Amino acid sequence: MLEFPGINDKKRRMTINKFRFSPATLLLLAMSMARPAAAITTYSLTVSGSCWTGAHTIYASDSGMTNRFYAATVFDSNGSYIARSHYGATIDTGTYNLTLTFGAANFPDGFCGTIHLRGTYGSGDTSDANDFVPASTGTGVGVYHQNSYSQRTVNGKVYASDIDGTASLAYTYSCAGTVHAYFDGDTGQLTFAHSVAHSCLYPTNALAVDGSSYPDGSVPIATCSVYYTWIGFAYPVVTCADDRSW
């Protein structure tokens, strides 16, 4: 497995928390039959100066990962997510070492940036009906994990997170519109798209983007309507429809 999930620490981490992980969800690269997950371990590695080219291995003895069911998220030197499709990633099922490959086509100058690992999760999906349940916070929207973590597989990709992600609305009438909450199918990141502008949103452990529909390949979570009422100032009111497939 590899995600995300996932970060917008006011910028782009949710992560899985944190960490600069998008917290909520992470994109895992493997799965099997369900088994209990161990305590959550995090590991970060920053590559600078001599950028990486080709294949490089992060050893489990360094990362502390005790099985292959963990998430990996990669950021460039500016802190922006690098799409999973831009680099190769494999986890050895015996040693739990992670090998990342940065090809010349996408990294002509090599890879410099930060790699975050978080895990471990279970080898199969969790079964709580409220896994990644969306809900209005009144003035925003949240996506919530259940128990110690939530994990779901969609279109062969595993999304897991042990933290929640939220987005609150700006207090201005011009931000009336629609918000779509979803997992990005490539990065695994929890994302909130606003039909007017991403600047209408203040995300925590998630990414805010412009958008009025679900992107191709994304995992739909919720469609939320945003309107405003006057209580001495413009006050946002948010209602959400659950679009999850489970």
TORKOLLO-460445 format. One record per atom (N, C-alpha, C): residue number from 1; atom name; x, y, z negated. Coordinates in steps of 0.1 Angstrom, whole numbers, padded with zeros to 4 digits. Layout:
BEGIN
   resi   name       x       y       z
    NUM     CA       X       Y       Z
...
END
This chain:
BEGIN
   resi   name       x       y       z
      1      N    0008   -0011    0000
      1     CA    0000    0000    0000
      1      C    0009    0012    0000
      2      N    0004    0022    0004
      2     CA    0012    0034    0003
      2      C    0004    0046   -0002
      3      N   -0005    0070   -0005
      3     CA   -0013    0081   -0007
      3      C   -0012    0085   -0009
      4      N   -0039    0097   -0026
      4     CA   -0031    0103   -0022
      4      C   -0044    0104   -0032
      5      N   -0046    0091   -0044
      5     CA   -0045    0100   -0042
      5      C   -0046    0104   -0043
      6      N   -0035    0121   -0040
      6     CA   -0033    0128   -0034
      6      C   -0031    0136   -0038
      7      N   -0023    0166   -0034
      7     CA   -0023    0175   -0044
      7      C   -0026    0189   -0039
      8      N   -0032    0196   -0045
      8     CA   -0033    0209   -0042
      8      C   -0031    0216   -0055
      9      N   -0020    0218   -0058
      9     CA   -0018    0224   -0071
      9      C   -0020    0238   -0069
     10      N   -0029    0242   -0063
     10     CA   -0033    0255   -0060
     10      C   -0027    0256   -0046
     11      N   -0023    0247   -0041
     11     CA   -0017    0248   -0028
     11      C   -0020    0236   -0021
     12      N   -0014    0225   -0023
     12     CA   -0017    0213   -0016
     12      C   -0015    0201   -0024
     13      N   -0017    0200   -0035
     13     CA   -0016    0188   -0042
     13      C   -0028    0183   -0049
     14      N   -0033    0173   -0049
     14     CA   -0044    0169   -0057
     14      C   -0039    0157   -0063
     15      N   -0036    0152   -0063
     15     CA   -0031    0142   -0065
     15      C   -0033    0137   -0073
     16      N   -0031    0131   -0066
     16     CA   -0030    0121   -0073
     16      C   -0024    0127   -0082
     17      N   -0024    0137   -0083
     17     CA   -0021    0146   -0092
     17      C   -0014    0153   -0093
     18      N   -0017    0156   -0092
     18     CA   -0007    0159   -0095
     18      C    0004    0159   -0089
     19      N    0010    0154   -0092
     19     CA    0022    0155   -0088
     19      C    0019    0161   -0076
     20      N    0027    0164   -0069
     20     CA    0022    0170   -0058
     20      C    0015    0160   -0050
     21      N    0008    0152   -0056
     21     CA    0000    0142   -0050
     21      C   -0014    0147   -0049
     22      N   -0020    0145   -0039
     22     CA   -0033    0149   -0038
     22      C   -0039    0141   -0047
     23      N   -0042    0142   -0056
     23     CA   -0045    0135   -0065
     23      C   -0055    0128   -0061
     24      N   -0065    0130   -0059
     24     CA   -0074    0121   -0058
     24      C   -0069    0111   -0050
     25      N   -0067    0112   -0040
     25     CA   -0065    0100   -0034
     25      C   -0053    0098   -0026
     26      N   -0049    0086   -0027
     26     CA   -0037    0083   -0020
     26      C   -0039    0072   -0010
     27      N   -0031    0073    0000
     27     CA   -0033    0063    0010
     27      C   -0024    0052    0008
     28      N   -0030    0040    0005
     28     CA   -0021    0028    0002
     28      C   -0020    0020    0015
     29      N   -0008    0013    0015
     29     CA   -0006    0005    0027
     29      C   -0008   -0010    0025
     30      N   -0014   -0014    0014
     30     CA   -0016   -0029    0013
     30      C   -0026   -0032    0003
     31      N   -0032   -0044    0004
     31     CA   -0042   -0048   -0005
     31      C   -0044   -0063   -0004
     32      N   -0050   -0068   -0015
     32     CA   -0052   -0083   -0015
     32      C   -0064   -0086   -0024
     33      N   -0063   -0095   -0033
     33     CA   -0074   -0098   -0042
     33      C   -0073   -0089   -0055
     34      N   -0084   -0086   -0061
     34     CA   -0084   -0077   -0072
     34      C   -0077   -0083   -0084
     35      N   -0070   -0074   -0091
     35     CA   -0063   -0077   -0103
     35      C   -0061   -0065   -0111
     36      N   -0060   -0066   -0124
     36     CA   -0059   -0054   -0132
     36      C   -0046   -0045   -0129
     37      N   -0047   -0032   -0129
     37     CA   -0036   -0024   -0127
     37      C   -0028   -0021   -0139
     38      N   -0015   -0019   -0137
     38     CA   -0007   -0016   -0149
     38      C   -0008   -0001   -0152
     39      N    0000    0004   -0162
     39     CA   -0001    0018   -0166
     39      C    0005    0026   -0154
     40      N    0000    0038   -0153
     40     CA    0004    0046   -0141
     40      C    0019    0051   -0143
     41      N    0027    0050   -0133
     41     CA    0040    0054   -0133
     41      C    0042    0064   -0121
     42      N    0049    0075   -0123
     42     CA    0052    0085   -0112
     42      C    0067    0086   -0110
     43      N    0070    0089   -0097
     43     CA    0084    0090   -0094
     43      C    0085    0100   -0082
     44      N    0095    0110   -0083
     44     CA    0097    0119   -0072
     44      C    0111    0120   -0068
     45      N    0113    0122   -0055
     45     CA    0127    0123   -0050
     45      C    0127    0134   -0040
     46      N    0136    0144   -0042
     46     CA    0137    0155   -0032
     46      C    0150    0153   -0024
     47      N    0148    0154   -0011
     47     CA    0160    0153   -0002
     47      C    0163    0167    0004
     48      N    0175    0171    0001
     48     CA    0179    0185    0006
     48      C    0194    0184    0010
     49      N    0198    0194    0018
     49     CA    0212    0195    0022
     49      C    0214    0185    0034
     50      N    0217    0173    0031
     50     CA    0219    0163    0041
     50      C    0205    0156    0044
     51      N    0198    0160    0054
     51     CA    0185    0155    0056
     51      C    0186    0140    0061
     52      N    0175    0132    0059
     52     CA    0175    0118    0062
     52      C    0171    0116    0077
     53      N    0178    0107    0083
     53     CA    0174    0102    0097
     53      C    0174    0087    0096
     54      N    0165    0082    0104
     54     CA    0163    0067    0104
     54      C    0157    0062    0091
     55      N    0161    0050    0088
     55     CA    0154    0043    0076
     55      C    0162    0045    0063
     56      N    0155    0047    0053
     56     CA    0160    0049    0039
     56      C    0152    0041    0029
     57      N    0158    0035    0019
     57     CA    0151    0027    0010
     57      C    0151    0033   -0004
     58      N    0139    0034   -0010
     58     CA    0138    0038   -0025
     58      C    0136    0025   -0032
     59      N    0145    0021   -0041
     59     CA    0145    0009   -0048
     59      C    0136    0009   -0060
     60      N    0129   -0002   -0062
     60     CA    0119   -0003   -0074
     60      C    0127   -0001   -0087
     61      N    0139   -0005   -0087
     61     CA    0147   -0003   -0099
     61      C    0149    0012   -0103
     62      N    0148    0020   -0092
     62     CA    0149    0035   -0095
     62      C    0135    0041   -0097
     63      N    0125    0037   -0089
     63     CA    0112    0043   -0090
     63      C    0104    0038   -0102
     64      N    0107    0025   -0106
     64     CA    0099    0020   -0118
     64      C    0087    0012   -0114
     65      N    0084    0011   -0100
     65     CA    0072    0004   -0096
     65      C    0074   -0011   -0098
     66      N    0064   -0017   -0104
     66     CA    0065   -0031   -0108
     66      C    0056   -0041   -0100
     67      N    0050   -0035   -0089
     67     CA    0044   -0044   -0079
     67      C    0042   -0035   -0067
     68      N    0037   -0041   -0056
     68     CA    0036   -0034   -0043
     68      C    0024   -0025   -0042
     69      N    0015   -0025   -0051
     69     CA    0003   -0017   -0050
     69      C    0005   -0003   -0056
     70      N    0012    0005   -0049
     70     CA    0014    0019   -0053
     70      C    0013    0028   -0041
     71      N    0012    0041   -0044
     71     CA    0010    0051   -0034
     71      C    0022    0059   -0031
     72      N    0024    0063   -0019
     72     CA    0035    0072   -0015
     72      C    0030    0084   -0007
     73      N    0035    0096   -0011
     73     CA    0031    0108   -0004
     73      C    0043    0116    0000
     74      N    0044    0121    0012
     74     CA    0056    0128    0017
     74      C    0053    0142    0020
     75      N    0061    0151    0016
     75     CA    0060    0166    0018
     75      C    0072    0171    0025
     76      N    0070    0181    0034
     76     CA    0082    0187    0039
     76      C    0088    0197    0029
     77      N    0099    0204    0034
     77     CA    0106    0213    0024
     77      C    0098    0225    0020
     78      N    0086    0228    0027
     78     CA    0078    0239    0024
     78      C    0066    0234    0015
     79      N    0066    0221    0012
     79     CA    0055    0216    0003
     79      C    0043    0212    0010
     80      N    0043    0211    0024
     80     CA    0031    0207    0031
     80      C    0032    0192    0034
     81      N    0020    0186    0033
     81     CA    0018    0172    0036
     81      C    0024    0168    0049
     82      N    0030    0157    0050
     82     CA    0034    0151    0063
     82      C    0025    0139    0066
     83      N    0018    0140    0077
     83     CA    0009    0129    0081
     83      C    0015    0116    0081
     84      N    0008    0106    0076
     84     CA    0013    0092    0076
     84      C    0018    0087    0089
     85      N    0011    0091    0100
     85     CA    0014    0087    0113
     85      C    0028    0092    0118
     86      N    0034    0101    0111
     86     CA    0046    0107    0116
     86      C    0059    0100    0111
     87      N    0057    0091    0102
     87     CA    0069    0083    0097
     87      C    0065    0069    0094
     88      N    0075    0060    0094
     88     CA    0072    0046    0091
     88      C    0073    0043    0076
     89      N    0066    0034    0071
     89     CA    0066    0031    0057
     89      C    0062    0016    0054
     90      N    0071    0009    0047
     90     CA    0068   -0005    0043
     90      C    0072   -0007    0029
     91      N    0065   -0016    0022
     91     CA    0068   -0019    0008
     91      C    0071   -0034    0009
     92      N    0083   -0038    0004
     92     CA    0087   -0052    0003
     92      C    0078   -0059   -0007
     93      N    0072   -0070   -0003
     93     CA    0062   -0077   -0012
     93      C    0069   -0084   -0023
     94      N    0082   -0086   -0022
     94     CA    0090   -0094   -0032
     94      C    0097   -0085   -0041
     95      N    0104   -0075   -0036
     95     CA    0112   -0066   -0044
     95      C    0105   -0053   -0048
     96      N    0094   -0049   -0041
     96     CA    0086   -0037   -0043
     96      C    0094   -0025   -0039
     97      N    0105   -0026   -0031
     97     CA    0113   -0015   -0026
     97      C    0105   -0009   -0015
     98      N    0106    0004   -0014
     98     CA    0099    0012   -0003
     98      C    0109    0016    0007
     99      N    0106    0013    0020
     99     CA    0115    0018    0031
     99      C    0107    0028    0039
    100      N    0113    0040    0041
    100     CA    0107    0050    0049
    100      C    0116    0053    0061
    101      N    0110    0054    0073
    101     CA    0117    0056    0085
    101      C    0113    0069    0092
    102      N    0123    0078    0094
    102     CA    0120    0091    0099
    102      C    0126    0092    0113
    103      N    0118    0090    0124
    103     CA    0123    0090    0137
    103      C    0126    0104    0143
    104      N    0135    0104    0153
    104     CA    0140    0116    0159
    104      C    0128    0124    0166
    105      N    0118    0117    0170
    105     CA    0107    0124    0177
    105      C    0100    0134    0168
    106      N    0097    0130    0156
    106     CA    0090    0138    0147
    106      C    0100    0146    0137
    107      N    0112    0141    0136
    107     CA    0122    0147    0127
    107      C    0135    0149    0135
    108      N    0135    0158    0145
    108     CA    0147    0160    0152
    108      C    0159    0165    0144
    109      N    0156    0172    0133
    109     CA    0167    0176    0124
    109      C    0168    0168    0112
    110      N    0161    0156    0112
    110     CA    0161    0148    0100
    110      C    0150    0152    0090
    111      N    0148    0144    0080
    111     CA    0138    0147    0070
    111      C    0144    0153    0057
    112      N    0139    0165    0054
    112     CA    0142    0172    0041
    112      C    0129    0175    0035
    113      N    0127    0172    0022
    113     CA    0115    0174    0016
    113      C    0114    0166    0003
    114      N    0102    0163   -0001
    114     CA    0100    0155   -0014
    114      C    0091    0143   -0011
    115      N    0094    0132   -0018
    115     CA    0086    0120   -0017
    115      C    0081    0117   -0031
    116      N    0068    0115   -0032
    116     CA    0062    0112   -0045
    116      C    0056    0098   -0045
    117      N    0059    0090   -0055
    117     CA    0053    0077   -0057
    117      C    0044    0077   -0069
    118      N    0033    0070   -0069
    118     CA    0024    0069   -0080
    118      C    0018    0055   -0080
    119      N    0017    0048   -0092
    119     CA    0011    0035   -0092
    119      C    0014    0029   -0106
    120      N    0010    0017   -0109
    120     CA    0005    0009   -0098
    120      C   -0010    0008   -0099
    121      N   -0017    0004   -0088
    121     CA   -0031    0002   -0087
    121      C   -0034   -0013   -0086
    122      N   -0047   -0016   -0084
    122     CA   -0050   -0030   -0083
    122      C   -0048   -0035   -0068
    123      N   -0048   -0048   -0067
    123     CA   -0046   -0054   -0054
    123      C   -0059   -0055   -0046
    124      N   -0070   -0050   -0052
    124     CA   -0083   -0050   -0045
    124      C   -0092   -0038   -0050
    125      N   -0102   -0036   -0043
    125     CA   -0111   -0024   -0046
    125      C   -0118   -0026   -0060
    126      N   -0120   -0014   -0066
    126     CA   -0128   -0014   -0078
    126      C   -0143   -0014   -0074
    127      N   -0152   -0017   -0083
    127     CA   -0166   -0020   -0079
    127      C   -0176   -0011   -0086
    128      N   -0172    0000   -0092
    128     CA   -0181    0009   -0099
    128      C   -0189    0016   -0088
    129      N   -0202    0017   -0089
    129     CA   -0210    0024   -0079
    129      C   -0207    0038   -0078
    130      N   -0201    0044   -0089
    130     CA   -0197    0058   -0089
    130      C   -0183    0061   -0085
    131      N   -0176    0051   -0080
    131     CA   -0162    0054   -0075
    131      C   -0162    0066   -0065
    132      N   -0154    0076   -0069
    132     CA   -0153    0088   -0061
    132      C   -0167    0095   -0059
    133      N   -0175    0095   -0069
    133     CA   -0188    0101   -0068
    133      C   -0187    0116   -0067
    134      N   -0194    0122   -0058
    134     CA   -0194    0137   -0057
    134      C   -0205    0143   -0065
    135      N   -0203    0155   -0070
    135     CA   -0214    0161   -0078
    135      C   -0211    0176   -0078
    136      N   -0222    0183   -0078
    136     CA   -0221    0198   -0080
    136      C   -0217    0201   -0094
    137      N   -0208    0211   -0095
    137     CA   -0204    0216   -0108
    137      C   -0213    0228   -0112
    138      N   -0222    0232   -0103
    138     CA   -0230    0244   -0104
    138      C   -0225    0255   -0095
    139      N   -0212    0258   -0097
    139     CA   -0206    0268   -0089
    139      C   -0195    0262   -0080
    140      N   -0195    0249   -0078
    140     CA   -0185    0243   -0070
    140      C   -0189    0228   -0068
    141      N   -0179    0220   -0064
    141     CA   -0181    0206   -0062
    141      C   -0169    0198   -0067
    142      N   -0172    0186   -0072
    142     CA   -0162    0177   -0078
    142      C   -0163    0163   -0072
    143      N   -0152    0156   -0071
    143     CA   -0152    0142   -0067
    143      C   -0145    0135   -0079
    144      N   -0151    0124   -0084
    144     CA   -0147    0119   -0097
    144      C   -0143    0104   -0096
    145      N   -0132    0100   -0102
    145     CA   -0129    0086   -0103
    145      C   -0136    0080   -0116
    146      N   -0136    0067   -0117
    146     CA   -0143    0060   -0128
    146      C   -0133    0051   -0135
    147      N   -0135    0050   -0148
    147     CA   -0127    0042   -0157
    147      C   -0112    0046   -0155
    148      N   -0103    0037   -0155
    148     CA   -0089    0041   -0154
    148      C   -0085    0046   -0140
    149      N   -0092    0041   -0130
    149     CA   -0089    0046   -0116
    149      C   -0100    0041   -0107
    150      N   -0102    0047   -0095
    150     CA   -0111    0042   -0085
    150      C   -0103    0038   -0073
    151      N   -0107    0028   -0066
    151     CA   -0100    0023   -0054
    151      C   -0110    0018   -0044
    152      N   -0109    0022   -0031
    152     CA   -0118    0018   -0021
    152      C   -0111    0016   -0008
    153      N   -0114    0006    0000
    153     CA   -0108    0004    0013
    153      C   -0118    0008    0024
    154      N   -0113    0016    0033
    154     CA   -0122    0021    0044
    154      C   -0114    0020    0057
    155      N   -0119    0013    0067
    155     CA   -0112    0012    0080
    155      C   -0097    0007    0078
    156      N   -0095   -0002    0069
    156     CA   -0082   -0008    0067
    156      C   -0073    0000    0059
    157      N   -0077    0012    0054
    157     CA   -0068    0020    0046
    157      C   -0074    0020    0031
    158      N   -0065    0020    0022
    158     CA   -0069    0020    0008
    158      C   -0067    0034    0002
    159      N   -0078    0038   -0005
    159     CA   -0078    0051   -0012
    159      C   -0079    0049   -0027
    160      N   -0070    0054   -0034
    160     CA   -0070    0051   -0049
    160      C   -0066    0064   -0056
    161      N   -0072    0066   -0068
    161     CA   -0069    0078   -0076
    161      C   -0073    0076   -0090
    162      N   -0065    0081   -0099
    162     CA   -0068    0081   -0113
    162      C   -0070    0095   -0119
    163      N   -0072    0105   -0109
    163     CA   -0075    0119   -0113
    163      C   -0087    0124   -0105
    164      N   -0093    0134   -0109
    164     CA   -0105    0140   -0102
    164      C   -0100    0153   -0094
    165      N   -0108    0156   -0084
    165     CA   -0106    0168   -0076
    165      C   -0118    0177   -0076
    166      N   -0116    0190   -0076
    166     CA   -0127    0199   -0076
    166      C   -0124    0211   -0067
    167      N   -0134    0218   -0064
    167     CA   -0133    0231   -0057
    167      C   -0144    0240   -0061
    168      N   -0140    0252   -0066
    168     CA   -0150    0262   -0070
    168      C   -0151    0272   -0059
    169      N   -0163    0279   -0059
    169     CA   -0166    0289   -0049
    169      C   -0163    0303   -0053
    170      N   -0159    0311   -0043
    170     CA   -0157    0325   -0046
    170      C   -0170    0332   -0048
    171      N   -0170    0343   -0056
    171     CA   -0182    0350   -0060
    171      C   -0184    0361   -0050
    172      N   -0188    0357   -0038
    172     CA   -0191    0367   -0028
    172      C   -0202    0361   -0018
    173      N   -0212    0369   -0014
    173     CA   -0222    0365   -0006
    173      C   -0217    0359    0008
    174      N   -0206    0365    0012
    174     CA   -0201    0361    0026
    174      C   -0197    0346    0026
    175      N   -0196    0339    0014
    175     CA   -0192    0325    0014
    175      C   -0204    0316    0014
    176      N   -0216    0321    0016
    176     CA   -0227    0312    0017
    176      C   -0225    0303    0030
    177      N   -0227    0290    0028
    177     CA   -0225    0281    0040
    177      C   -0225    0266    0035
    178      N   -0216    0258    0041
    178     CA   -0216    0244    0039
    178      C   -0202    0239    0035
    179      N   -0201    0230    0026
    179     CA   -0188    0224    0022
    179      C   -0189    0209    0025
    180      N   -0179    0204    0032
    180     CA   -0178    0189    0034
    180      C   -0166    0184    0025
    181      N   -0169    0174    0017
    181     CA   -0158    0168    0010
    181      C   -0155    0154    0016
    182      N   -0142    0151    0018
    182     CA   -0138    0139    0024
    182      C   -0123    0136    0021
    183      N   -0120    0123    0024
    183     CA   -0106    0119    0024
    183      C   -0100    0120    0038
    184      N   -0089    0126    0039
    184     CA   -0083    0127    0052
    184      C   -0078    0113    0056
    185      N   -0082    0109    0068
    185     CA   -0078    0095    0072
    185      C   -0064    0093    0075
    186      N   -0056    0103    0076
    186     CA   -0041    0102    0079
    186      C   -0033    0104    0067
    187      N   -0036    0115    0059
    187     CA   -0028    0118    0047
    187      C   -0033    0111    0035
    188      N   -0047    0108    0035
    188     CA   -0053    0102    0023
    188      C   -0057    0113    0013
    189      N   -0055    0125    0016
    189     CA   -0058    0136    0007
    189      C   -0072    0140    0006
    190      N   -0077    0142   -0006
    190     CA   -0090    0147   -0009
    190      C   -0091    0161   -0003
    191      N   -0101    0164    0005
    191     CA   -0101    0177    0013
    191      C   -0115    0183    0012
    192      N   -0116    0196    0010
    192     CA   -0129    0203    0010
    192      C   -0128    0213    0021
    193      N   -0138    0211    0031
    193     CA   -0138    0220    0042
    193      C   -0150    0230    0041
    194      N   -0147    0243    0042
    194     CA   -0158    0253    0041
    194      C   -0161    0258    0055
    195      N   -0174    0259    0058
    195     CA   -0179    0263    0071
    195      C   -0175    0278    0075
    196      N   -0173    0286    0064
    196     CA   -0170    0300    0067
    196      C   -0155    0302    0067
    197      N   -0148    0298    0056
    197     CA   -0133    0300    0055
    197      C   -0128    0292    0043
    198      N   -0117    0287    0044
    198     CA   -0111    0279    0033
    198      C   -0108    0288    0021
    199      N   -0107    0301    0024
    199     CA   -0104    0311    0013
    199      C   -0116    0313    0004
    200      N   -0128    0307    0008
    200     CA   -0139    0307   -0001
    200      C   -0138    0297   -0012
    201      N   -0128    0288   -0011
    201     CA   -0127    0277   -0021
    201      C   -0114    0279   -0029
    202      N   -0115    0274   -0042
    202     CA   -0104    0274   -0051
    202      C   -0102    0260   -0056
    203      N   -0094    0252   -0049
    203     CA   -0093    0237   -0051
    203      C   -0083    0234   -0062
    204      N   -0086    0223   -0069
    204     CA   -0077    0217   -0079
    204      C   -0076    0203   -0076
    205      N   -0063    0198   -0074
    205     CA   -0061    0184   -0070
    205      C   -0068    0181   -0057
    206      N   -0067    0190   -0048
    206     CA   -0073    0188   -0034
    206      C   -0068    0199   -0025
    207      N   -0072    0198   -0012
    207     CA   -0068    0207   -0002
    207      C   -0081    0214    0003
    208      N   -0080    0227    0005
    208     CA   -0091    0235    0011
    208      C   -0088    0238    0025
    209      N   -0097    0236    0035
    209     CA   -0095    0239    0049
    209      C   -0107    0245    0055
    210      N   -0106    0251    0067
    210     CA   -0118    0255    0074
    210      C   -0124    0243    0081
    211      N   -0137    0243    0082
    211     CA   -0144    0232    0089
    211      C   -0159    0231    0086
    212      N   -0166    0227    0096
    212     CA   -0181    0226    0094
    212      C   -0186    0212    0097
    213      N   -0177    0203    0098
    213     CA   -0182    0189    0100
    213      C   -0170    0179    0095
    214      N   -0173    0166    0095
    214     CA   -0163    0157    0091
    214      C   -0154    0154    0103
    215      N   -0141    0155    0101
    215     CA   -0131    0152    0112
    215      C   -0132    0137    0116
    216      N   -0128    0134    0128
    216     CA   -0127    0120    0132
    216      C   -0117    0113    0123
    217      N   -0121    0101    0119
    217     CA   -0112    0093    0111
    217      C   -0112    0096    0096
    218      N   -0120    0106    0092
    218     CA   -0121    0109    0078
    218      C   -0131    0100    0070
    219      N   -0130    0100    0057
    219     CA   -0139    0092    0049
    219      C   -0149    0102    0042
    220      N   -0162    0102    0047
    220     CA   -0171    0112    0042
    220      C   -0175    0109    0027
    221      N   -0175    0120    0019
    221     CA   -0179    0119    0005
    221      C   -0192    0127    0002
    222      N   -0192    0139    0007
    222     CA   -0204    0148    0003
    222      C   -0205    0159    0013
    223      N   -0218    0163    0015
    223     CA   -0221    0176    0022
    223      C   -0228    0185    0012
    224      N   -0223    0196    0010
    224     CA   -0228    0205    0000
    224      C   -0233    0219    0006
    225      N   -0244    0223    0001
    225     CA   -0249    0236    0005
    225      C   -0246    0247   -0005
    226      N   -0242    0259    0000
    226     CA   -0238    0269   -0009
    226      C   -0246    0282   -0006
    227      N   -0253    0286   -0017
    227     CA   -0260    0299   -0015
    227      C   -0257    0307   -0028
    228      N   -0262    0320   -0028
    228     CA   -0259    0329   -0039
    228      C   -0271    0336   -0044
    229      N   -0271    0338   -0057
    229     CA   -0281    0345   -0064
    229      C   -0275    0357   -0071
    230      N   -0283    0367   -0074
    230     CA   -0278    0380   -0080
    230      C   -0281    0379   -0095
    231      N   -0270    0380   -0103
    231     CA   -0272    0381   -0118
    231      C   -0264    0392   -0123
    232      N   -0264    0403   -0116
    232     CA   -0255    0414   -0119
    232      C   -0243    0413   -0111
    233      N   -0241    0402   -0104
    233     CA   -0230    0400   -0094
    233      C   -0234    0387   -0086
    234      N   -0227    0385   -0075
    234     CA   -0231    0374   -0066
    234      C   -0226    0361   -0073
    235      N   -0236    0352   -0076
    235     CA   -0233    0340   -0083
    235      C   -0235    0328   -0074
    236      N   -0225    0320   -0072
    236     CA   -0227    0308   -0063
    236      C   -0235    0297   -0069
    237      N   -0243    0291   -0061
    237     CA   -0251    0279   -0065
    237      C   -0248    0268   -0054
    238      N   -0244    0256   -0059
    238     CA   -0241    0246   -0050
    238      C   -0249    0233   -0052
    239      N   -0255    0227   -0042
    239     CA   -0262    0215   -0042
    239      C   -0255    0205   -0033
    240      N   -0254    0192   -0036
    240     CA   -0247    0183   -0028
    240      C   -0255    0170   -0025
    241      N   -0252    0165   -0013
    241     CA   -0258    0152   -0008
    241      C   -0247    0142   -0008
    242      N   -0249    0130   -0014
    242     CA   -0238    0120   -0014
    242      C   -0238    0113    0000
    243      N   -0226    0113    0006
    243     CA   -0224    0107    0019
    243      C   -0215    0095    0019
    244      N   -0212    0090    0007
    244     CA   -0203    0078    0006
    244      C   -0210    0066    0013
    245      N   -0202    0057    0018
    245     CA   -0207    0045    0024
    245      C   -0209    0034    0015
    246      N   -0204    0035    0002
    246     CA   -0206    0024   -0007
    246      C   -0216    0028   -0018
END
